[in-house]
Structure formats: C-alpha cells, structure tokens
Amino acid sequence: MQEQWLTVESLDLEAQGVARREDGKVVFIEGALPTEWVQVKVQRSKNNWEQGQITAMGRESSQRVQPGCPHFGLHAGACGGCKMQHLHADAQIAIKQRVLEDNLQHLGKVKPERVLRPMGGSAWGYRRRARLSVRYVAKKGVVLIGFHERKSRYVADMRSCAVLPAKVSQLLLPLRDLIGAMEARERLPQIELAMGDEVCALVLRNLEPLSINDQQRLRDFAAQHGVQWWLQPKGPDSVKLLDEGGTPLSYRLPEFGVEMPFKPTDFTQVNHDINRLLVQQALRLLDVRPGERVIDWFCGLGNFTLPLAMQADEVLGIEGSEALVARSRENAVHNGVANASFAARNLFELAPADLASYGSAARWLVDPPREGAIALAKAVADAVQDPSLAPGWTPPRRIVYVSCNPATLARDAGLLVHLAGYRCTAAGVVNMFPHTAHVESIAVFERT
C-alpha cells in the first residue's frame, strides 16, 4: 500500500502512535511516539481506520529512548511482553495519567477535583509474577521459554528478561536445558513464576504425570538454583508442591505488621513494591476514623482487609467464592486479626437489598477485576434514588476505588457521580506495570 508522512498526536492503549490523515481518517502506527513525524506503510485498512508501520523517521520524539531489553522491538520474533520500552519511563507515566483522565471525562463524564501524584518505583526487575510459555521445537532440538512474540502465538527466543528479577532472568537458559533433558518435554506447555519475599516458586504445567527421573531432574534443579517446584496437572486449584515442606510463599506489608501467605496460582499483585505503596495510599485516602466500620469489596486474600483491620473498628471483606473467603479467614487467623469477617457472594449480581443485608459502613474499599464493579455501583445508585429498596441502609461517606481498567472505572464513576450523589475528589495512576500499556489507578468518591 501507499506510504504517507504523518504527525503522531498520541498513544493508544496498545502503545501504538495515533495520527490522522488529511481526510481525518485515524492511522495507528506501531512503534511511533507523540510529536514524531514519520513515514508510514499501511498494512491494514478499514472504513474508519488504518494500521501501519514506520518506514522512515522525519522527526524523532525527545522522549524516545534505547530499549533496555535486547528482545524488545517491532521485528518478527520480538518479545511481546512489553510495548513501551522505547518511551522514557516518566513519559510512560504521563501518558497513562492522560489515559485515565480521558476515560473519566469521555466515558464517565467525570472530572476529578484533584489529580493525585503518580505512584511509581523501579522500572526494571519488578515483575514477581509471570506466565512463561514453553515450547519444545523438535526439528531444531531446542526448547523456548518466555513470553509470546509480538502479535503471535509463537514463543519468543528469549535468553534474558529485563523486567523479571535478575535471579529469574538468569534462569531462562538453565530452564531451557532442564526441560530439554526431560522425558515429558513435549507435554510441558507452561511455567508460572510466583515470588514471595523469601521464596521463588516455579509452577510446571504438566499435562501427564511426571516420571521418577523427571521428578528427580526438577529436584536437582531446585537444589542448584534455590527455587521451589510446584506441579499443576489441571486447573489452578490442582497445584501442589513437588515435595512437601520448605518455606511457604508469602509477602509482607511491614507498615501494618501483616504477612500474607499465598499459593503460586493465587492472584497477587505482580509488583510487590508498588503494592505496598498502593495499600498505604489507599488507606491514607480512605482515612478510617476510630470506631468506624469498613467494607472491602472484592477482598481477595485480604490484601487491603487485614491492614484495614489495624485501623477500623470492624472490617467486612466480601469475595466471589467460598474457597477464596476460606483463604482470607486463614490469613486473618495467621495475623491474629479478630475484627475482620468475610462473606462470599456473586459480586456481579447485586441489588440494593443486598447492600442492606451487609449493613451500613462509613467507608468502602473497592478493588474489582478488569470487569469493574458495575453491579455494585448500580445497586448504590438505585438505593440512593429509591431508599425503600434498601431499608435502613446508609451509603458510605467515602469510597476508595482501586482499578486495573480505566474504562470500567470511568463507567462506574459515572454512576456514582451522576446517580448516587458522589463527587470524584481525587484520582491518579499507579505504575504497577512499567513498560506496558497497562493502567492501574485509584479514585476517591465522597458524598456531601
């Protein structure tokens, strides 16, 4: 297709440069950065948009930097795990802040009264969780372990990874040798990494039971490299230690005297350092007062619930499954927390009467998955519009909403602000995933 020169205006959520032709048609450009003037070869064309790649650079952005990983790029075979390494880390955060503000404004019709200072940390070696694909290439007699190639189902030929901790990055080649020597090498599609404060756990997805020899190979590798092997023959709940005993996985929130045990397939934050800052920030913003009751919606393993219990008179954590709630209770007992209780229910099917059944609370912490908390926000709005739907229930005075999806946050914010009588008093981004287009954010809602 014909090549054209374009000025890049912005970045989209996939870290593609966004430009417009003279006729107004939007063009998405792989690897282009705002303010750059680039020549583009269009590779896909639709009625309302086109997509292409840079063939020449007329003006380069002052924020363009040399990527920190040799496997980053736009070429065939490049790793698809990061999309923004060519952009200065500070500029990445600024763009994510703009994404959050744009979503709130355009999708929720909400403008925060105050923009919070972005939260960030180290841009390298931060990733404590990762799902690494494994592929034995029989024709070449080699094993590939890493993330998928950019826009491909193939596994990138990775020898290191700059966003993984150095210890794990250095394991990529030894792991290739290990899997290549195993009898089951063609039936081992995945290795999942989960790091605690003291333990590095590797979960091997084994489609069939391992032989005695293969199990011994894993043990020898663990002894040599100081890791802990888990096996996962089926779904996440089937995960089991190769050998019982050893140090359990856990991470600490020392500011609150909390230790959080977890299994390697549990959901925990990828970036432990930022998670600590996030918990501190959320509790500061929630500003719990003595004697107050708090509800933690989507409480998970208790990441916010247990620190909240150190401040509130009573905390109720609510999650979607009995099994997860049981784990939360175990963590509360582990930390000697007696003023936290937990309940299980489907959080995507809520009505105003359900809010009343859990009782009023002065403050809420809401931390949903990517789908957001639409049922919860709608139940609040309906109860405020018609109090008879939730007899005796009082809306919380303050809500702190932690989000991993700015679009669903904006949607829910619109309901809270326009139908439930809240103001969005503050919002900001949390750079949980440097060098990716992922936007983690936090917002505060108050009733006057």
Secondary structure, 3 states (H helix, E strand, C coil): CCEEEEEEEEECCCCCEEEECCCCCEEEEECCCCCCEEEEEEEEECCCEEEEEEEEEEECCCCECCCCCCCCCCCCCCECCCCCCCECHHHHHHHHHHHHHHHHHHHCCCCCCCECCCECCCCCCCCCEEEEEEEEECCCCEEEEECEECCCCCECCCCCCCCCCHHHHCCHHHHHHHHHHCCCHHHCCEEEEEECCCCEEEEEECCCCCCHHHHHHHHHHHHHHCCEEEEECCCHHHCEECCCCCCCCEEEEHHHCEEEECCCCCCCCCCHHHHHHHHHHHHHHHCCCCCCEEEEECCCCCCCHHHHHCCCCEEEEEECCHHHHHHHHHHHHHCCCCCEEEEECCCCCCCHHHHHHHCCCCEEEECCCCCCCHHHHHHHHHHHHCHHHCCCCCCCCEEEEEECCHHHHHHHHHHHHHCCCEEEEEEEEECCCCCCCCCEEEEEEEEC
